[in-house]
Amino acid sequence: MSAPSWRLSVNRPEFARALKLVGRAGKDVRSGEAILTFDGGRLIIDLSGNVAQVAATGDWPSEVRLPGGTLERLAKSLPEDNPLDLKVEGERLLAARFSIPCEWRTLSQPGSTPVTDLIPPNADPFQILMIRSRCSEEEIDAAGATGLIAEAERRIDATCQAAARLLQSYGVTPAHLRRLCDEHAADGTRMFRESDDVAIGQIARAWKLLAPFGVEPDELKVLMDNGLRNAWGNPK
C-alpha cells in the first residue's frame, strides 16, 4: 500500500520570504513546531503565533508540522523552480529534490487555542511556562507548543540545579527552587526578564552592600527604572 501524498504549488520567492519571516522568531520560540495549513487559496505558516501566508493551489492534509528551527534552513535550501511544488509523501515534505522530515495530520486538533496569543515573538522560558498553567495539553498540542514547553522546562531545571549548588550547604535543593519558579510562572509575577542580565548583575552588587540596611532588590530595580524614565523625559 503506497503512502498518502499531497501537493501544493506556491510562488518560490514568496514562500522563501515567508519561511524566513516566521523562522526569525525568538530562539526559544523556534523550539516549537511550525504548522502549515491550507485554506483553499493560501498556505499558512504558523510558529507559535508568528504567521505568514503564501498564495497556493492544490491539496493538503489538515496540517503539516515541521520543527520550528528548520524553517530558515529550508528557506536557504529551496530549489530554484518557480512556481515551486511542495509535496508531502509519507513522513517527508519535499520541494523538488530537497526533503525534510515532517508530521502530517488529516484531522487537526481544535483550531481555537489561546496558546499562540500568549506567546510573544521573543518569549523567554518564564513566559513559555506561564502557558502551562493557563492552557490544556490539547490546546498546547494544537498550537505545536509541546516541544517549546519541554525545552523551557529543561532550561529552568538546569538553572535551578546550578542555583541549588550555590545554596546546598543550607539544604536548598533544585526542587525547592523549581517550586518557587513554578509559583511565579503560575501567577505571572516577576521583577526581571532574562534579557535584564546586565541590570541584574549591577543590582546584585549594589544589594550586597545595601542588604544589611533592609534594602531589597526590587526596590533598586524601581529606582533604576524611575531614573531611566526621568532621563528620557528630561533630555539635556
Rosetta blueprint (number, residue, H / E / L):
1 M L
2 S L
3 A L
4 P L
5 S E
6 W E
7 R E
8 L E
9 S E
10 V E
11 N L
12 R H
13 P H
14 E H
15 F H
16 A H
17 R H
18 A H
19 L H
20 K H
21 L H
22 V H
23 G H
24 R L
25 A L
26 G L
27 K L
28 D L
29 V H
30 R H
31 S H
32 G L
33 E E
34 A E
35 I E
36 L E
37 T E
38 F E
39 D L
40 G L
41 G L
42 R E
43 L E
44 I E
45 I E
46 D E
47 L E
48 S L
49 G L
50 N E
51 V E
52 A E
53 Q E
54 V E
55 A E
56 A E
57 T E
58 G E
59 D L
60 W L
61 P L
62 S L
63 E E
64 V E
65 R E
66 L E
67 P E
68 G H
69 G H
70 T H
71 L H
72 E H
73 R H
74 L H
75 A H
76 K H
77 S H
78 L L
79 P L
80 E L
81 D L
82 N L
83 P L
84 L E
85 D E
86 L E
87 K E
88 V E
89 E E
90 G L
91 E L
92 R E
93 L E
94 L E
95 A E
96 A L
97 R L
98 F E
99 S E
100 I E
101 P E
102 C L
103 E E
104 W E
105 R E
106 T L
107 L L
108 S L
109 Q L
110 P L
111 G L
112 S L
113 T L
114 P L
115 V H
116 T H
117 D H
118 L H
119 I L
120 P L
121 P L
122 N L
123 A L
124 D L
125 P H
126 F H
127 Q H
128 I H
129 L H
130 M H
131 I H
132 R H
133 S L
134 R L
135 C L
136 S L
137 E H
138 E H
139 E H
140 I H
141 D H
142 A H
143 A L
144 G L
145 A L
146 T H
147 G H
148 L H
149 I H
150 A H
151 E H
152 A H
153 E H
154 R H
155 R H
156 I H
157 D H
158 A H
159 T H
160 C H
161 Q H
162 A H
163 A H
164 A H
165 R H
166 L H
167 L H
168 Q H
169 S H
170 Y H
171 G L
172 V L
173 T L
174 P H
175 A H
176 H H
177 L H
178 R H
179 R H
180 L H
181 C H
182 D H
183 E H
184 H H
185 A H
186 A H
187 D H
188 G L
189 T L
190 R L
191 M L
192 F L
193 R L
194 E H
195 S H
196 D H
197 D H
198 V H
199 A H
200 I H
201 G H
202 Q H
203 I H
204 A H
205 R H
206 A H
207 W H
208 K H
209 L H
210 L H
211 A H
212 P H
213 F H
214 G L
215 V L
216 E L
217 P H
218 D H
219 E H
220 L H
221 K H
222 V H
223 L H
224 M H
225 D H
226 N H
227 G H
228 L H
229 R H
230 N H
231 A H
232 W H
233 G H
234 N L
235 P L
236 K L
